[in-house]
Amino acid sequence: MIMQGDSMGKKPENIKIEITDGLPIEKALRKFKRLCDTYGIVKEYRKREAYLKPSVRLKEKQEAALKRRKKAVMKASKYSKKI
């Protein structure tokens, strides 16, 4: 298995997996998919798939934060009533 890029948090330019005679193709594919998930390649691709205006991106970010806060408050109030 060869990965280009350093361990300082940079994303690799290319992800390469050498397939030898002893490594089944299914196992190599699983390893490749795991590496792609680790480096966030699919996430980055989906993010770049469509352009969002900065105002829309900010609005979505604020809505997600509000949703997280509401969820945390609901969870906290749910457990505090039981005590």
Summary of the structure (lengths in Angstrom):
residues: 83
radius of gyration: 20.4
end to end distance: 52.6
largest distance: 60.3
contacts: 143
relative contact order: 0.08
helix: 64%
strand: 5%
